[in-house]
Amino acid sequence: MADKFVDKLNSGATIPLRGFGTWKAEPGVVGECVKAAYEVGYRHFDCAAIYQNEKEIGQAFSELFSKGVKRSDIFVTSKAWNTCHEPQRVIEACKQTLKDLRLDYLDLYLVHWPCNWEFMGLPITADNWIPKDKDGNIKFAKVSLEQTWHAMEELQKMGLVKSIGVSNYSIVNMLDLFSYCKIPPAVNQVEMHPYYARTDLLEFCKSRGVHVTAYSPLGSGKHGPLQDETVAKIAKKHGKTPAQILIRWCMQRGCSVIPKSVKKERIKENFDVLFELSPSEMKELEGLDKNIILNHQKEYWGFNIHA
């Protein structure tokens, strides 16, 4: 891979630390963003069925391949949505994603959330992503996370994915997973930024050989770390933007990072993070931790679930 800043996963694969996120990248925009990100230097692309844009991303990949880019040049992640946790649905969901992305295999496939919901059909759309009864309550599937994980292991044995992992798993979720897994998770992808530092979870994952990918590294909203005075102070000292400081902070903790942007200048800026924060600056940023979750699901699901 062209990006030499990588980490070795317990599966033997390497994951680029600088990744490009595609969450909330709308159709009609995301394909051009993916191609722009590749031109800047990104080789790690984070996708998910629930983002409902994998077909356009697949078209972008196809165009890149037609211009000489090799499949081995890029690292592609996707995720099994909550309605696809029954073993057969896990397989079907992965195959749907491969079809949409126009790929023969995924580098990494994740269980998106530790939630087992009733199957509502494929592909995932705005009409079938959340199953609810007549009273508005989510309908859960009669399947365990253990069964879901063993189906993920089967995907790796089938050669459809190179590595498997999880997303939004807490330490408790991880301990449960390690009690029954035959193939350990290679990655745990979680929300991480100085306001939600996840230090205990990060150290736990490291102790078990699990790589951590940080999503929403810039936070979100008007009251996130992007507007923090300490972040601004450190950014000014380095001649960088607050966003670059936040991305670099995650990288120096040993995490891959997947910021998203639909603006080409921001895409380039977010990739330009090859500077060094001092140990005191790293500690100062970690000291901003407020245990604030900025990506709440309660408004959609009716209950809280966070790693």
Order of alpha helices (4+ residues) and beta strands (2+ residues): beta-beta-beta-alpha-beta-alpha-beta-alpha-beta-alpha-beta-alpha-beta-alpha-beta-alpha-alpha-beta-alpha-alpha-alpha
